Amino acid sequence: MSNSRYTSSHTPVLLSETLKTLAVQPGGRYIDCTLGSAGHALSIMEHASPGGQLLGIDADPEAIDAARKKLKDYQETVLLVNDNFVNLQSICIKHDFFPVHGILLDLGLSSMQLEENRRGFSFQHDEPLDMRFNPAQKITAADIVNTSPEERLANIFYTYGEEIHSRRIAREIVNHRPLETTLQLAKLIEHAVGRRGKIHPATKTFQALRIAVNHELENLESVLKQAVELLGYEGRLVVISYHSLEDRIVKQFMQKESRGCICPPETPVCICQHSPSLRMINKKVIIPSAAEISQNPRSRSAKLRAAERIITPGDSYATTEDHTFLTLAKSGNWRKPALLEKIRTVFLAA
């Protein structure tokens, strides 16, 4: 296999906004949960030097290979892990990489995934119906398309793709199985629902299949919860999403974790005992500028949300020593590398 397929350029989306909301600083410790072609990761390390550290995670082994080459100048301070970010907490514990100053999730596909790895993420080329981020996964898009009952297919397309023609598309698929390639499926969908406007009628179905194959929404909900526990005081969580389902999950999670009581409105007295763990940084979602969209059309649907970790007296700091530490943390001194070991111990105890 030629190495040329790993060298395509990939323009990081909302790069300056990401660096600003992450508050990247020299000596900081950061996690890129969706490493991709390492565009964001490289800029993070440039701004975190000297002394910065990065943990990069990607389920796609080809992305890890590409990132390792791009980050070769920082190989002593960068750790790359081929795994799914749903395992974020166990990865960090295994490699003793917490607490951290910032965590980034860029939920979009990289140019490499769309154009070069021949796994059927796009119908611009005739490729196998695969759509797995990690080739070691068992279930492919072809498995779902060719074995699922019609009703389940329709539910997948409607739930994950918000496809209003889900039942018609599912019926056509069942009547013309087996389908093995992206173009076969795309042409069948176009024939079933017709074509209107610039957006190909298969777009939402392909999105839905990719989400279903990789359990993207379930994994996103899980990793957001884990991320909060790995952030140090004033550590930043930054998420870039590309469709309404992802953005809704991120928005609702950050809003919930930035509130105290989360009891239903009809509850007369608070019984949830929920304490806020985050502070919203950008209450209004950040979107690309017209100039960025012009230069990188794939950024047009991107939405960035960011929040900052806060610590309250109820965060399992029960001893006098822990309360002393809490005072230190709130002063901002935890960001000094010498105190990282102390905060790591407290977080483990919690």
ABEGO torsion letter per residue (X at the ends): XBAAAAABBBBBBGAAAAAAAAGBBBGBBBBBABAEAGAAAAAAAAAAOBGBBBBBBBABAAAAAAAAAAAAAAAAABBBBBBBAAAAAAAAAAAGBOBBABBBBBABBBAAAAAAAGAGABAABBBBBBGBABAABABBAAAAAAABBAAAAAAAAAAAAGBAAAAAAAAAAAAAOBBABAAAAAAAAAAAAEBBEABBAAAAAAAAAAAAAAGAAAAAAAAAAAAAAABBBGBBBBBBBABAAAAAAAAAAAAAAABBBABBAABABBAAGBBBABBBABABBBBBBAAAAAABAAAAABBBBBBBBBBBAAAGBABAAAAAAAAAAAAGAAABAAAAAAAAAAAAAX
